[in-house]
Amino acid sequence: MQANNFEVNQSLKELTQHRTVELPIACYETKINQNIHGYIPLHWHEEIQFVLVVSGEATFQINEEKLIVREGEGLFINSGCLHMAEDKKKTDCVYICLNVSPHFVLPQELYTTYVLPFIQATNLSCILVDSNTQWGKNIVEAILKIKELMEQKVQFFEMDINMQLTVIWKNLICNGFQPEYIQTEKLKSQRMKQMLSWIQVHYSEKIKLEDIAKAGQLSRSECCRYFKRTLKTTPLNYVIGYRIQKSLLLLQQEETSVTEVAYEVGFNSTSYFIEKFKRSMNMTPLAYKKYLMED
């Protein structure tokens, strides 16, 4: 069995191209547990994202906020925000993912007034879209319409998509939200990304807390506070989790042994790797390897 991989670059920016040939937009279904990690790992992208859960429920973390999104509900995730998704209750959650370049939401003449203040807002990482409200219902219907338009591609579908995006955006920003921009909050986000980027480059090496803190230009205690607040874990526990993530791809390779994988991703003990892997994946690396090789 081949699991789906989710690729990000060294700064955790998602590498998936969120566009069609015609438009800077992508709309597709995602089943969380089909990802190689068993969840959608931490990442960010410049596109704004709308999610519509069509079955099950998912737990999303967006920057420091954690939300449960249930069947029929939607979620707006702002540009540049770190986010991840898990199907914690094993509901076989499936959701529609609509990613759009902010510059495609409205014509350029309206972008500065009606889009830019919202994507730059430091108090707007996400908004839960409740389909029981009229504005939420309008957004959900527009997402479904865009998905249908992109699949059918009837004549003038590009203009129809653009009209539906206007509906989505107007209903979102007319929901009484007042954007704020605080430079210190922006700086915190940048430092968090710098530390995560450094870990992604150096995960296979010996890593100390002060190394991570230095990457974010922080003290050790401040570094720990950043990770606790944003990711609800310690910096070194995040490193272990990231190493486990990287090991999943290597374990797909038939010729690699568990010991080789352990050392390649930065563990200095095979037994410690097996212990942490089992705690994370609920099976040993060897069992996982066999599971992937099944037809």
TAWODA-V211004 format. One record per pair of residues at least 4 apart in sequence whose ideal C-beta (glycine too) atoms are under 6 Angstrom apart, sorted by the first residue. I is the first residue (numbers start at 1). J is the second residue. If there is no record, write none. Layout:
i: (I I)
j: (J J)
//
This chain:
i: (1 1 3 4 4 5 6 6 7 8 8 8 9 9 10 10 10 11 11 12 12 13 14 14 18 18 18 19 19 22 24 24 25 26 27 27 27 27 28 29 29 30 30 31 32 32 32 33 33 35 36 37 37 39 40 40 41 42 42 44 44 46 47 47 47 48 48 48 49 49 50 50 50 51 51 51 52 52 52 52 53 53 53 53 54 55 55 56 56 56 57 57 57 58 58 58 58 59 59 59 60 60 60 61 61 62 62 62 62 62 63 63 63 64 64 65 67 69 69 72 74 74 74 75 76 76 77 77 77 78 78 79 79 81 87 87 96 98 100 102 102 105 105 105 106 106 106 106 110 111 112 116 117 118 118 120 121 121 122 122 122 122 123 124 129 129 130 131 131 131 135 135 138 139 139 142 142 142 145 146 146 149 149 149 153 170 191 192 192 194 194 195 195 195 198 199 199 199 203 203 203 204 204 207 207 209 209 210 212 212 213 213 213 218 218 223 225 227 227 227 231 233 233 240 243 243 244 244 246 247 247 247 250 250 251 251 251 251 252 256 256 258 258 259 262 262 262 267 267 273 274 277 277 278 281 283 283)
j: (292 294 36 34 35 36 35 41 15 12 14 43 13 15 197 200 201 193 197 43 196 44 43 45 26 47 99 24 26 158 101 104 100 99 98 146 147 150 97 94 96 95 97 94 85 87 93 38 87 40 248 41 245 86 84 85 84 82 84 80 82 79 99 100 101 79 100 102 77 99 76 98 143 75 95 97 74 96 140 143 69 71 73 95 94 71 94 91 92 93 70 91 93 69 85 87 93 68 86 88 67 69 85 66 84 77 81 83 125 126 81 82 125 229 230 125 128 73 75 131 129 139 140 128 126 127 81 83 126 124 125 102 119 125 91 93 147 143 104 115 119 115 165 169 110 111 114 115 114 115 116 120 179 173 179 181 179 180 181 182 185 186 180 179 136 139 136 136 137 140 171 175 171 168 171 164 167 168 164 161 164 157 160 161 157 174 216 226 230 215 216 212 215 216 215 203 239 242 242 243 266 265 266 211 239 220 235 220 223 235 218 220 223 222 223 235 229 231 234 235 238 237 238 276 265 266 277 280 265 251 261 265 256 261 261 285 288 289 292 260 261 285 286 270 267 270 273 272 273 277 284 281 285 284 288 287 288)
//
